[in-house]
Amino acid sequence: MSFQGQPTKVYTVAVENPLISVVVPTFNARRFLPEALASILAQTYRPIEVIVADDGSTDGTVELARQWDPPVRVVAQPTAGPAATRNLGAAHAAGPFLAFLDPDDLWMPDKLALQAARFAQRPELDLCVTHVQPFWEEEVRADGLRYADHPRAQPVPGFATTTLLARRSAMDRLGPFDPGLWFSDAVEWFIRAREAGLVIELMDEVLVRHRMHTSNLTRRRPAGSIDEFARVLKASLDRRRAADAPDPAPPAGAP
């Protein structure tokens, strides 16, 4: 199953530097989008394309994004949620590799280059993620000071879309992000990737900066994010239990 129900395309990685399609899912992201796009366009890796996939913004995000020249282009839909927006961008991607950057996060300049090198070194690799360093906006400076010596302020393994570089063929095999999830779509997708046996590498390098601010979705709706995360974990556990269950006994008298 491919993204947005489109027919699965055939991609090739025969060239030395294959095209990487970068999807930026946006919803009322005008405030941070210029910095995110700048961090993508500053990548040392080429070639890239950038797809701003908008989810019904009302703050001028689309109009702002359309001011950029290629390789940036814009696609849009009525509001359907973060997962559906990532799927929208992926459906319009042309490259054999896909990456995602949330508009309030930032990449280090060599993020794509270092990840692409791992794929060149490991032909069996399907997905590659990196470590993430959180940082706090001035508006939540008190939180940053509170966590200054806390593990939450240290780099963490980034099993999240914003760190991901993936073969498009692997993503098409696994299927799209679950559009019914608003908080845990990435968690659910990575769980499915593990269950499907995809080859995943976590790099040691810190190549993504995650911005903490007053509009973070999990900050605005914490109860919803916790409940959804619990449902995703339960569904995974149920699948594993079903897979481990013995086959039912045949009915009496069956040959």
N, C-alpha and C positions, 0 to 999 in steps of 0.2 A: 504494500500500500504506500503510495507516495503522498506528498504534501498537497492538501487542498483537493484531493481526488484527481490530480493531474496524472496522465500516463507517465510511468517511470521512464526517465530518459537514460540514454547510455552516455556516460562521461568517460573521458580518458585522462590519464595523468602521465602521458608519455613525454611531454615537454619538460624541460629542466625546471622551470618555475611555473607550475600550473596556476591558473586563475583561482584566486580565493574570493568568494562572495561573502561580503560582510553584511549581515542583517541588523538594522538598528530599529527595534520595535518602540514606537513612541505613542504616548498619550499625554497631551498637555505638557510637553517636554521642552517648550521654547526656552526656558530658563537655562537649561544645561546642555542642550543639543549642540551649540557651537563648539564647546570644549570636547565633547565626545567625538564629533566629526574631525576636529583638529588632531586628536590623538590617533584616529584611524589613518588620516591622510599623511601623518608624520611617520608611518610605518616604513622601516627600511626594506621590507619585502615588497616586491612588485612581480606580477600585476595583481591588482585588486579591483573589485567593483563594490560599491556601497549602496545598499537598498534601504532607504528609510521607509519602514512599513508603519503607517499611521492608523490608529485605532479610534478614529472619530474625534480628534482633538478639536477644541473650541478656542484655543488661546493663540492661534496663528502659527502653530508648529509647522503645518504643511506649507504655508506661504513662505515661512523662513527657510525650510529645507529646500524648496524649489529655487532659492537664490544661488545654490551651489551648482557649479558646472560638473560635468562628468569627471570622475567616475561615480558621482553621486546621482541617484535618481530616486523618485518618490512613487510609492503605491499606497493606496488608502482604502479603508473599508469603514462601515458603520461600527460603532463600538461593540466588540465581541470578546474582549479580554486579552490578557498578555499572551497566552498560549496560541490563540487563534491568530494573533498579530505576527508572532514568530513564524507560524505556518504560512501566512500570507507572504511574508518576505522570502521564505525558503522556496515557495512555489514559483517565484519570479527570478530565482538565482540561476546564473548561467555556468558557474564554476564547478569543477569536480570536488572542491573543498568548500565547506561552509563554516562561518564563524558568526558569533552574535555579540553585540555590545549594547547593554542597556544605556540609555542616553544620559543617565546620571553617573555612570562609571567611566573610567579612563584606562587606556592601555599604555604600557611602556613601549617605547619606539621599536624594540626588537622582539615584541611578543610574537607576531606571526612568523618572523624569520626563524626564530629558535624552534617554534613548533613545527614549521615546515621541514626543518632539518631532521627532526625526529622521524617524520614520515619517510623521508628519503633514506634514513638509516635503518628503518624497520618497515619493510614492505607489508608485514602482516598487521600493522597498527591500524585500528579503526577510528579511535577517538583519542584526543590528547587534551589534558587540562593542566592548569598551573596553580600556583599559590596566589592568594589574594591578600592585599594589605588594606584594611579599612582606614578611612580618614573622616574627620568630622567637620562639617560646615560650622561657621561662626554661630549660626542660629542654634546649634546644639552643642556649643562649646562645653557646657557644663557636663554633658555626657562624656565627651572626650577626656576631660580632666578626671572624671570619676573612674574611667577605665584605663587611665594612663599606665598603670602597672598590672593590669588585668590581662588574662589570656585573650580576651575579646579585642584587645588593641594590637595583638600580634598577628603576623601572617598565618593564614589558615589554608588548608587544602580546598581548592575551589571547584567542587563538583557542582558547577553552575553554568548556565549558558554563556555568561559573560567571559568565561575563561576558555570556552570550548573551541577547538578546531577539529573538524570531523570530515571524513570522506563522505561525500554526498551519497555514494552507493551504499554505505553502511547505514546512513540515516534513512534512506528510502527502504531498506530492508526492515528496519526497526519500526518505521511508521512515524507519524507526526506527533507533536506535543498534544496532550489531551486538552481540547478546548473547554472542557467542563471544569478545569482546575484554574484558579486565579492566583494561587500562592505557591503551590507545590508541583507545578507542571514539570519543572526541571528535575526535581527529586524523583517524581514518578518515571520520567523518561530515563534517567540514569539507572534506576532500579531495573527497568525493562532491559536496558542495555546489558547489565550484569547477567540477568536471567537468560538473555539470548546468547551469551558467551562472546560478546564483542570484545575485542582486544583494546584495553584502555590503559593509557599511561598518565600518571601524575608527575609532572615535572617539579623539580626542587625550586626552580626560580620563581620569584615574585614578579609577575608580569601584568597584573591587573590591580587597580586601585578602586576600592568600593566606597562610594560616597554615602555618608550618613547625614540625613537631613530631615526636616519636619514632614516631608511628603513621601517618605518611604512607605510603600504599600503595607508592609507588615507592621509599621509603626501606627498607621492610621486604622488598621483593622486587625489587631493582634489576635482577638478571639477566633476570627475566621481562619487565620493562617494556622493556628494550633489545631483546630478541629479538622481542617483539610489535611494537614500533615498526618494526623492520627489515622484518618481514613485511608490515605495512601499506603501507610505502613501495614495496616490491617489487611488491605487487599493483597499486598505482596505476601504476607504471611499465609493468607488463605490459599494463594496459588501454590506456595511451597508445600503446604500440608496436603493439598489435593494431589500434587505430583508424587508425594511420598506415600500416599495411601495405597494399600494393596488392592489388587483387582478383586472385584466382588466374586464370591463363590458362585459357580454355575448352579442353576436350579436342580433340585433332586431329580435323578433319572436322566439328566442330560448326558449325551454321549461324550 
